[in-house]
């Protein structure tokens, strides 16, 4: 029986949920959840309750979100021993610092439990128990293998649109609803086989083409959800005007505009890059690095100094330790005018999980969501996930697993100022944590642009080029009318003979391209292509010619081959791309070797 009791305090109001279990020997579960409104600068957003997770087996808190999922299911008898292994009361960390609060997960009636219980034993990220532990409920690799978890990597295809894959599935029960269990968090490994065009990163395309990618991704995402009969509703979120100066509460685009005055190639805010550097210097092995709150007085002081001095390059970074940097990193995202990731897609994602919770399907939906992000959000998110994977790589020392990072960071990366019921807010928070887990797991392939979207961009550009040709100027229109009347002057005839594009194209032999390298000693070279010529082969040829040139030549290590013009704006080619195939798709392109832009 669930008995709520409300306790009011001077600063925050807590809801205490007390559950008594049948035949449990009088065991009572008690958990707390904060309903306090955010209090800048240190409070968290109210609609994404914090659910801090600690490493199982440590003396830290296991979030109550991991407990309630099983209790919302039909009640069944449990022993005191089972309950004692799933419930850990709030404690303090070994150094005496106060741990962050956990949030309550209350799934909707009839929905699956997104978060399940964690065994109260020390475990590694692969699920195996710590050496020397002999606990009955410990989860091992063998346990996962017995649960039909695929041992081999599953192949993903970027050539066919995701909505088409789902629509043409022979049997819809392939995506039927199934229980989401703890062992499902051993997420399958995906591999993407390179086509003859190679793979393309989001930053490899021009800004104009990426704008088209965003629009196409949103259309594709709508069709994808429609295949599951899920309506993608983009509710209007409350617009919050950010600050025009400073660091915290300033929109990403404003921060980047300020940073590009110092470095035109910046894609991730410089202050965020400094936070990453401070944690990486000495905090990657610090236990609970993103769980502790740090020194409140120092954090407040650094915040004020950053707002006042950072843009003028007067802030002294050497006095800040990794713990304060981690706290301010969370505050940086929490105080953005709009969340880094849009929360309006989460309700559709929740419904998708209920109807087809296969990880491959979830990844495809998430992939399209990422492709639909604005450039500033996508580039920042990519840098953030790369950083978090460095933290997770040191899990054995810092106790920050993929589960812990995603649960702690979800309220900071997904938040909304719109009003939701408590149940909705908790479900949104749990789903956001699961989405971050997917992003961390599939970091290597999530930022690749699907080739079917690039194909559509090429078609759009070709249609635009054709439209320009079909809208002649007034001068050409008058000339055409003159020709129709049979009055063709010698001057006009001479002009028409000089301008055909086919004659210009015939000057270059079939299968031969001219590659330009303006920054190298060998600035231009004609290359005869064959079916096996790759981009890296052309780079190697220029490297050879460059090494035998002048002694002051520029190194080619960071140089890449670009396809420019024709039916694409700019495309940094994969070194393994077969150039003859790219040439056949875009015969009017120019080929340039230049440095690759680094995110």
C-alpha positions as CSV (number, residue, x, y, z in Angstrom):
1,X,0.0,0.0,0.0
2,X,1.4,3.4,-1.0
3,X,0.9,6.1,1.7
4,X,2.2,9.7,0.8
5,X,3.1,12.0,3.6
6,X,4.1,15.6,3.0
7,X,6.7,17.3,5.1
8,X,7.3,21.0,4.7
9,X,10.7,22.5,5.5
10,X,12.0,26.1,5.6
11,X,13.8,25.8,2.2
12,X,12.3,22.8,0.3
13,X,9.3,20.6,0.5
14,X,9.8,16.8,0.4
15,X,7.4,14.1,-0.5
16,X,8.0,10.9,1.5
17,X,6.7,7.8,-0.1
18,X,6.2,4.9,2.3
19,X,5.5,1.5,0.9
20,X,4.6,-1.5,3.0
21,X,5.0,-4.9,1.4
22,X,2.9,-7.9,2.1
23,X,4.7,-10.7,4.0
24,X,7.9,-8.7,4.1
25,X,8.4,-9.0,7.8
26,X,7.5,-5.4,8.5
27,X,10.0,-4.0,6.0
28,X,9.3,-0.4,5.1
29,X,10.8,1.5,2.2
30,X,11.2,5.2,2.5
31,X,12.4,7.6,-0.2
32,X,12.5,11.3,-0.6
33,X,12.0,13.5,-3.7
34,X,12.5,17.2,-3.9
35,X,9.8,19.4,-5.3
36,X,11.6,22.6,-4.7
37,X,11.7,25.2,-7.5
38,X,15.2,26.0,-8.9
39,X,17.1,28.5,-7.0
40,X,20.0,30.0,-9.0
41,X,22.8,29.5,-9.2
42,X,23.2,26.1,-7.6
43,X,19.7,24.5,-7.8
44,X,18.6,22.0,-10.4
45,X,15.7,22.4,-12.9
46,X,12.4,21.3,-11.3
47,X,11.1,19.3,-14.3
48,X,14.0,16.9,-14.5
49,X,14.5,15.7,-10.9
50,X,18.0,14.7,-10.0
51,X,18.6,10.9,-9.8
52,X,22.2,10.6,-8.7
53,X,23.6,7.1,-9.1
54,X,26.6,5.8,-7.4
55,X,28.8,2.8,-8.1
56,X,27.1,-0.3,-6.7
57,X,28.9,-1.5,-3.7
58,X,30.4,1.8,-2.6
59,X,29.2,3.6,0.5
60,X,27.2,6.0,-1.7
61,X,23.6,6.3,-2.7
62,X,21.8,4.0,-5.2
63,X,19.1,6.2,-6.7
64,X,15.6,5.4,-5.7
65,X,14.7,5.5,-9.4
66,X,16.2,2.1,-9.6
67,X,13.8,0.7,-7.0
68,X,10.3,2.0,-7.8
69,X,10.3,0.6,-11.4
70,X,9.7,-2.9,-10.0
71,X,7.3,-1.7,-7.4
72,X,5.0,-0.1,-10.0
73,X,4.5,-3.5,-11.6
74,X,1.8,-5.9,-10.2
75,X,2.6,-6.5,-6.6
76,X,4.3,-9.8,-5.7
77,X,5.6,-11.2,-2.4
78,X,9.2,-10.4,-1.6
79,X,11.4,-11.5,1.2
80,X,13.3,-9.2,3.5
81,X,16.5,-10.4,2.1
82,X,15.5,-9.4,-1.5
83,X,14.5,-5.9,-0.3
84,X,17.6,-5.3,1.7
85,X,19.7,-5.9,-1.4
86,X,17.7,-3.3,-3.4
87,X,17.4,-0.5,-0.9
88,X,20.2,1.7,0.4
89,X,19.4,4.6,2.7
90,X,21.0,8.0,2.1
91,X,24.5,8.0,3.4
92,X,27.5,10.3,3.1
93,X,30.6,9.8,1.1
94,X,33.8,8.4,2.7
95,X,35.3,11.9,2.9
96,X,32.3,13.3,4.7
97,X,30.9,15.3,1.7
98,X,27.2,15.3,1.2
99,X,25.9,13.2,-1.7
100,X,23.4,14.6,-4.2
101,X,19.8,13.6,-4.0
102,X,18.2,10.8,-6.0
103,X,14.9,11.1,-7.8
104,X,11.9,8.9,-7.9
105,X,10.9,7.1,-11.1
106,X,7.2,6.5,-11.4
107,X,6.4,5.0,-14.9
108,X,3.0,5.5,-16.3
109,X,0.4,2.8,-15.8
110,X,0.9,-0.1,-18.2
111,X,4.3,1.2,-19.4
112,X,7.6,-0.7,-19.0
113,X,10.1,0.1,-16.3
114,X,12.9,2.0,-17.9
115,X,15.2,1.7,-14.9
116,X,15.5,-1.6,-13.0
117,X,17.2,-2.5,-9.8
118,X,21.0,-2.7,-9.5
119,X,22.5,-5.5,-7.4
120,X,24.0,-4.1,-4.2
121,X,27.5,-5.5,-5.0
122,X,30.6,-4.0,-6.5
123,X,30.5,-4.5,-10.3
124,X,32.5,-3.4,-13.3
125,X,31.0,-1.7,-16.3
126,X,30.9,-5.1,-18.1
127,X,28.6,-6.5,-15.3
128,X,31.2,-8.8,-13.6
129,X,31.6,-8.8,-9.9
130,X,34.7,-7.3,-8.1
131,X,37.4,-9.9,-7.4
132,X,36.9,-11.6,-4.0
133,X,33.1,-11.0,-3.9
134,X,30.9,-14.0,-3.5
135,X,27.4,-12.5,-3.5
136,X,24.5,-14.6,-4.7
137,X,22.9,-11.8,-6.8
138,X,26.2,-10.6,-8.5
139,X,25.8,-10.3,-12.2
140,X,28.5,-11.8,-14.5
141,X,29.2,-12.0,-18.2
142,X,27.9,-15.5,-18.2
143,X,24.5,-14.3,-16.9
144,X,24.3,-11.9,-19.8
145,X,25.2,-14.6,-22.4
146,X,22.4,-16.8,-21.1
147,X,19.8,-14.1,-21.6
148,X,20.1,-14.2,-25.4
149,X,22.3,-11.0,-25.5
150,X,24.0,-11.0,-28.9
151,X,27.6,-11.8,-28.6
152,X,28.5,-10.5,-32.1
153,X,28.2,-7.0,-33.5
154,X,25.1,-6.1,-35.4
155,X,25.5,-4.3,-38.7
156,X,23.8,-1.0,-39.3
157,X,23.0,0.4,-42.8
158,X,23.1,4.1,-43.6
159,X,22.2,3.6,-47.2
160,X,18.4,3.0,-46.9
161,X,16.2,5.5,-45.0
162,X,15.2,4.4,-41.5
163,X,11.5,5.0,-42.1
164,X,11.7,2.8,-45.2
165,X,13.3,0.0,-43.3
166,X,10.6,0.1,-40.7
167,X,7.8,0.4,-43.2
168,X,9.0,-2.5,-45.3
169,X,9.6,-4.8,-42.3
170,X,7.9,-8.1,-43.3
171,X,6.3,-8.6,-39.9
172,X,5.4,-5.8,-37.5
173,X,5.7,-8.2,-34.6
174,X,9.4,-7.9,-35.1
175,X,9.1,-4.7,-33.1
176,X,6.5,-5.9,-30.6
177,X,6.6,-4.7,-27.0
178,X,8.9,-6.6,-24.7
179,X,10.0,-6.2,-21.1
180,X,13.0,-3.9,-20.5
181,X,15.1,-5.7,-18.1
182,X,18.4,-5.0,-16.3
183,X,20.4,-7.3,-18.6
184,X,19.3,-5.2,-21.6
185,X,21.7,-2.5,-20.5
186,X,24.5,-4.6,-21.9
187,X,23.8,-2.7,-25.1
188,X,24.6,-4.5,-28.3
189,X,27.5,-3.4,-30.4
190,X,26.8,-1.8,-33.8
191,X,29.1,-1.6,-36.7
192,X,28.6,0.5,-39.9
193,X,30.2,-1.0,-43.0
194,X,31.8,1.7,-45.2
195,X,30.3,2.0,-48.6
196,X,32.4,3.0,-51.6
197,X,31.7,6.6,-50.7
198,X,33.1,6.2,-47.2
199,X,31.6,7.7,-44.0
200,X,30.8,11.3,-43.5
201,X,31.0,13.2,-40.2
202,X,28.6,16.0,-39.4
203,X,31.5,18.5,-39.6
204,X,32.6,17.3,-43.1
205,X,29.7,19.1,-44.9
206,X,29.2,22.8,-45.5
207,X,26.9,24.9,-43.3
208,X,24.4,25.2,-46.2
209,X,24.3,21.4,-46.7
210,X,24.0,20.7,-43.0
211,X,21.0,23.1,-42.9
212,X,19.4,20.8,-45.5
213,X,20.4,17.8,-43.5
214,X,18.6,19.2,-40.4
215,X,15.4,19.8,-42.4
216,X,15.5,16.4,-44.0
217,X,16.2,14.7,-40.7
218,X,13.1,16.2,-39.1
219,X,11.0,15.0,-42.1
220,X,12.5,11.6,-41.9
221,X,12.0,11.5,-38.1
222,X,8.3,12.3,-38.5
223,X,8.0,9.5,-41.1
224,X,9.9,7.1,-38.8
225,X,7.5,7.7,-35.9
226,X,4.5,7.6,-38.2
227,X,5.5,4.1,-39.2
228,X,4.9,3.1,-35.5
229,X,1.7,5.2,-35.6
230,X,3.3,7.7,-33.2
231,X,2.5,11.4,-33.8
232,X,5.5,13.6,-33.4
233,X,4.2,16.7,-31.6
234,X,6.6,19.6,-31.3
235,X,5.1,21.5,-28.4
236,X,6.1,25.1,-28.2
237,X,8.5,25.5,-25.3
238,X,8.6,28.7,-23.3
239,X,11.2,31.1,-24.8
240,X,13.6,32.4,-22.2
241,X,15.8,35.3,-23.2
242,X,19.4,34.6,-22.3
243,X,22.0,37.0,-21.1
244,X,24.0,39.0,-23.7
245,X,27.3,38.9,-21.8
246,X,29.1,36.7,-19.3
247,X,29.3,32.9,-19.3
248,X,26.4,31.3,-17.4
249,X,22.9,31.7,-18.8
250,X,24.2,32.9,-22.2
251,X,23.0,31.1,-25.4
252,X,25.5,28.9,-27.1
253,X,25.4,30.9,-30.3
254,X,26.3,34.1,-28.4
255,X,29.2,32.4,-26.6
256,X,30.5,31.1,-30.0
257,X,30.2,34.5,-31.6
258,X,32.3,36.0,-28.8
259,X,34.9,33.2,-29.0
260,X,35.2,33.4,-32.8
261,X,36.6,36.9,-32.4
262,X,39.6,35.1,-30.9
263,X,39.6,32.0,-33.1
264,X,37.4,31.9,-36.2
265,X,37.4,28.1,-36.2
266,X,35.8,27.5,-32.8
267,X,32.9,25.1,-32.7
268,X,32.6,24.5,-29.0
269,X,32.6,27.3,-26.4
270,X,36.1,28.0,-25.1
271,X,35.0,28.1,-21.5
272,X,33.5,24.6,-21.8
273,X,36.8,23.4,-23.3
274,X,38.6,24.8,-20.3
275,X,36.3,22.9,-17.9
276,X,37.1,19.7,-19.8
277,X,40.8,20.4,-19.5
278,X,40.7,21.1,-15.8
279,X,38.9,17.8,-15.1
280,X,41.2,15.9,-17.4
281,X,44.3,17.3,-15.7
282,X,43.8,15.8,-12.3
283,X,40.1,14.7,-11.9
284,X,39.6,11.7,-14.2
285,X,40.6,9.3,-11.4
286,X,38.8,11.3,-8.6
287,X,36.1,9.2,-7.0
288,X,32.6,10.6,-7.5
289,X,33.9,13.5,-9.6
290,X,30.4,14.5,-10.9
291,X,28.6,13.5,-7.8
292,X,30.0,15.9,-5.2
293,X,29.0,19.5,-4.9
294,X,32.4,21.0,-4.1
295,X,33.1,24.1,-2.0
296,X,30.1,26.4,-2.3
297,X,32.0,29.5,-1.5
298,X,34.7,28.8,-4.1
299,X,32.2,27.9,-6.8
300,X,30.3,31.1,-6.2
301,X,33.5,33.1,-6.4
302,X,34.7,31.4,-9.6
303,X,31.3,31.9,-11.2
304,X,31.4,35.6,-10.6
305,X,35.0,35.9,-11.8
306,X,34.3,33.9,-15.0
307,X,31.4,36.1,-15.9
308,X,33.5,39.2,-15.4
309,X,36.9,38.2,-16.6
310,X,36.8,35.2,-19.0
311,X,36.1,37.1,-22.2
312,X,38.9,39.5,-21.4
313,X,41.3,36.6,-20.8
314,X,42.0,37.7,-17.2
315,X,40.7,34.7,-15.3
316,X,43.3,32.7,-13.5
317,X,42.6,29.0,-14.3
318,X,45.5,27.6,-12.2
319,X,43.7,28.3,-8.9
320,X,40.6,26.2,-9.9
321,X,40.6,22.5,-9.0
322,X,38.9,19.7,-10.9
323,X,36.1,19.4,-8.4
324,X,34.9,23.0,-8.9
325,X,35.3,22.7,-12.6
326,X,33.0,19.7,-12.7
327,X,30.4,21.5,-10.6
328,X,30.4,24.5,-12.9
329,X,30.3,22.3,-16.0
330,X,26.9,21.0,-14.8
331,X,25.7,24.5,-13.9
332,X,26.8,25.7,-17.4
333,X,24.3,23.4,-19.1
334,X,21.7,23.6,-16.5
335,X,21.5,27.4,-16.8
336,X,21.3,27.6,-20.6
337,X,18.2,29.5,-21.8
338,X,17.1,26.3,-23.6
339,X,18.3,22.8,-22.9
340,X,21.2,21.3,-25.0
341,X,18.8,18.5,-26.2
342,X,15.2,19.3,-27.1
343,X,12.7,17.7,-24.7
344,X,9.8,17.9,-27.1
345,X,10.9,14.7,-28.7
346,X,11.0,12.7,-25.5
347,X,7.3,11.8,-25.3
348,X,7.4,10.3,-28.8
349,X,10.6,8.4,-27.8
350,X,8.8,7.1,-24.7
351,X,6.0,5.8,-26.8
352,X,8.5,4.2,-29.2
353,X,10.2,2.4,-26.4
354,X,6.8,1.0,-25.3
355,X,5.9,-0.3,-28.7
356,X,9.3,-1.4,-29.9
357,X,12.0,-1.2,-27.3
358,X,14.7,-2.8,-29.5
359,X,18.0,-0.8,-29.2
360,X,18.5,-0.7,-32.9
361,X,15.2,1.1,-33.4
362,X,15.9,3.5,-30.6
363,X,19.3,4.2,-32.0
364,X,17.8,5.1,-35.4
365,X,15.3,7.5,-33.8
366,X,18.1,9.0,-31.7
367,X,20.4,9.3,-34.8
368,X,17.8,11.4,-36.6
369,X,17.2,13.6,-33.5
370,X,21.0,14.3,-33.4
371,X,21.1,15.1,-37.1
372,X,18.2,17.6,-36.5
373,X,20.1,19.5,-33.8
374,X,21.4,23.0,-34.5
375,X,25.1,23.2,-35.3
376,X,26.1,24.7,-32.0
377,X,24.1,22.1,-30.0
378,X,25.4,19.2,-32.0
379,X,29.0,20.2,-31.9
380,X,28.8,20.9,-28.2
381,X,27.1,17.6,-27.5
382,X,29.7,15.7,-29.5
383,X,32.5,17.2,-27.5
384,X,30.7,16.6,-24.2
385,X,30.1,12.9,-25.0
386,X,33.7,12.5,-26.0
387,X,34.7,14.0,-22.6
388,X,32.3,11.8,-20.6
389,X,33.7,8.7,-22.3
390,X,37.1,9.7,-21.0
391,X,35.7,9.9,-17.5
392,X,33.9,6.5,-17.9
393,X,37.2,4.9,-19.1
394,X,38.5,5.5,-15.5
395,X,35.5,3.9,-13.9
396,X,37.6,1.5,-11.8
397,X,39.0,4.5,-9.9
398,X,36.4,7.3,-10.1
399,X,33.4,5.0,-9.7
400,X,31.6,6.9,-12.5
401,X,30.0,4.3,-14.8
402,X,27.9,5.0,-17.9
403,X,24.9,4.5,-15.7
404,X,26.0,7.0,-13.1
405,X,27.1,9.7,-15.7
406,X,23.8,9.4,-17.6
407,X,21.6,9.6,-14.4
408,X,23.5,12.5,-12.9
409,X,23.7,14.6,-16.1
410,X,20.2,13.9,-17.5
411,X,18.5,16.8,-15.5
412,X,21.2,19.2,-16.8
413,X,21.0,18.3,-20.5
414,X,17.2,17.7,-20.8
415,X,15.0,20.3,-19.1
416,X,11.9,22.2,-19.8
417,X,10.3,25.1,-18.0
418,X,6.8,24.0,-19.1
419,X,4.5,22.6,-16.4
420,X,4.3,18.8,-16.1
421,X,2.8,16.5,-13.6
422,X,5.2,14.9,-11.1
423,X,4.7,11.5,-12.9
424,X,5.4,13.0,-16.3
425,X,8.5,14.8,-15.0
426,X,10.0,11.7,-13.5
427,X,9.3,9.6,-16.6
428,X,10.9,12.3,-18.8
429,X,14.0,12.3,-16.5
430,X,14.4,8.5,-16.7
431,X,14.0,8.5,-20.4
432,X,16.5,11.3,-20.8
433,X,19.0,9.3,-18.8
434,X,18.5,6.3,-21.1
435,X,19.0,8.5,-24.2
436,X,22.3,9.7,-22.7
437,X,23.4,6.1,-22.2
438,X,22.7,5.4,-25.9
439,X,24.7,8.5,-26.9
440,X,27.6,7.5,-24.7
441,X,27.6,3.9,-25.9
442,X,27.3,4.7,-29.6
443,X,29.5,7.8,-29.6
444,X,31.6,6.6,-32.5
445,X,28.8,6.3,-35.0
446,X,26.2,8.7,-33.7
447,X,27.7,11.7,-35.4
448,X,28.1,10.1,-38.9
449,X,25.7,11.5,-41.4
450,X,23.6,8.8,-43.0
451,X,24.4,8.4,-46.7
452,X,20.7,8.4,-47.6
453,X,20.5,12.0,-46.3
454,X,23.5,13.1,-48.3
455,X,22.0,11.6,-51.4
456,X,18.8,13.6,-50.8
457,X,20.9,16.8,-50.4
458,X,22.6,16.1,-53.7
459,X,19.2,15.8,-55.4
460,X,18.0,19.0,-53.8
461,X,21.1,20.9,-55.0
462,X,20.7,19.4,-58.5
463,X,17.0,20.5,-58.6
464,X,18.1,24.0,-57.5
465,X,20.7,24.2,-60.2
466,X,18.1,23.0,-62.8
467,X,15.6,25.6,-61.6
468,X,18.2,28.4,-62.1
469,X,18.7,27.2,-65.7
470,X,14.9,27.2,-66.3
471,X,14.6,30.8,-65.1
472,X,16.5,32.8,-67.8
473,X,17.2,36.4,-67.5
474,X,15.3,38.9,-69.6
475,X,18.1,39.2,-72.0
476,X,18.1,35.4,-72.7
477,X,14.3,35.5,-73.0
478,X,14.5,38.2,-75.6
479,X,17.2,36.3,-77.5
480,X,15.0,33.2,-77.6
481,X,12.1,35.2,-79.0
482,X,14.4,36.6,-81.7
483,X,15.5,33.1,-82.6
484,X,11.8,31.9,-82.8
485,X,11.1,34.7,-85.3
486,X,13.9,33.4,-87.6
487,X,16.0,36.5,-87.1
488,X,19.3,35.3,-85.9
489,X,22.1,37.8,-86.1
490,X,25.7,36.6,-86.7
491,X,26.7,38.1,-83.3
492,X,24.0,36.1,-81.5
493,X,25.0,32.9,-83.3
494,X,28.6,33.4,-82.4
495,X,27.7,33.8,-78.7
496,X,25.6,30.7,-78.7
497,X,28.5,28.7,-80.1
498,X,30.9,29.7,-77.4
499,X,28.8,28.9,-74.4
500,X,27.8,25.2,-74.3
501,X,28.9,23.5,-71.1
502,X,29.3,20.2,-72.9
503,X,32.2,21.7,-74.9
504,X,33.8,22.9,-71.6
505,X,33.4,19.4,-70.1
506,X,35.0,17.7,-73.1
507,X,38.3,19.5,-72.4
508,X,38.9,17.1,-69.5
509,X,39.3,13.4,-70.4
510,X,36.9,10.9,-68.8
511,X,38.1,9.6,-65.5
512,X,40.7,12.3,-65.0
513,X,40.4,14.9,-62.3
514,X,42.7,17.9,-61.5
515,X,43.4,18.2,-57.8
516,X,44.5,21.5,-56.3
517,X,46.6,21.9,-53.2
518,X,47.1,25.6,-52.7
519,X,49.0,25.2,-49.4
520,X,51.5,22.6,-50.7
521,X,54.6,23.0,-52.8
522,X,52.9,20.9,-55.5
523,X,49.8,23.0,-56.0
524,X,48.1,21.1,-58.8
525,X,48.1,17.6,-60.3
526,X,46.1,15.7,-62.9
527,X,45.0,12.3,-61.5
528,X,43.9,9.4,-63.7
529,X,41.3,7.5,-61.7
530,X,40.5,3.8,-61.7
531,X,38.0,1.7,-59.8
532,X,40.5,1.3,-56.9
533,X,41.7,4.9,-56.4
534,X,40.9,6.1,-52.9
535,X,41.2,9.5,-51.4
536,X,44.2,8.4,-49.3
537,X,46.0,7.3,-52.5
538,X,45.7,10.8,-53.9
539,X,46.9,12.3,-50.6
540,X,49.9,9.9,-50.6
541,X,50.8,10.9,-54.1
542,X,50.8,14.6,-53.1
543,X,52.8,13.6,-50.0
544,X,55.4,12.0,-52.1
545,X,55.6,14.9,-54.5
546,X,55.6,17.3,-51.6
547,X,58.5,15.5,-49.9
548,X,60.7,15.9,-53.0
549,X,59.8,19.6,-53.4
550,X,61.1,22.6,-51.5
551,X,62.5,22.2,-48.0
552,X,60.0,24.7,-46.6
553,X,56.9,22.7,-47.7
554,X,53.9,22.4,-45.4
555,X,53.2,19.0,-43.7
556,X,50.3,17.0,-45.1
557,X,49.3,15.1,-42.0
558,X,46.1,17.1,-41.4
559,X,45.3,17.6,-45.0
560,X,42.2,16.0,-46.5
561,X,40.7,15.8,-50.0
562,X,37.6,17.9,-50.5
563,X,34.8,17.6,-53.1
564,X,33.6,21.1,-53.8
565,X,30.8,22.4,-56.0
566,X,28.5,20.6,-58.4
567,X,25.7,19.0,-56.5
568,X,27.4,19.5,-53.1
569,X,28.5,22.6,-51.3
570,X,31.6,21.1,-49.7
571,X,32.4,17.6,-48.7
572,X,35.5,16.4,-46.8
573,X,36.0,12.9,-48.2
574,X,36.7,9.8,-46.1
575,X,40.3,8.6,-46.8
576,X,38.8,5.3,-47.8
577,X,36.3,6.8,-50.3
578,X,36.7,5.5,-53.9
579,X,37.1,8.7,-55.9
580,X,35.8,7.3,-59.2
581,X,32.5,6.6,-57.6
582,X,32.3,10.1,-56.2
583,X,33.3,11.5,-59.6
584,X,30.5,9.7,-61.3
585,X,28.0,11.0,-58.8
586,X,29.3,14.6,-59.1
587,X,31.3,15.0,-62.3
588,X,31.2,18.8,-62.1
589,X,33.0,19.0,-58.7
590,X,36.3,20.6,-58.0
591,X,38.9,18.7,-56.0
592,X,41.0,20.5,-53.4
593,X,43.4,19.3,-50.7
594,X,43.3,21.5,-47.6
595,X,43.4,21.2,-43.8
596,X,40.5,19.5,-42.1
597,X,38.4,21.5,-39.7
598,X,38.8,20.2,-36.1
599,X,35.8,20.3,-33.7
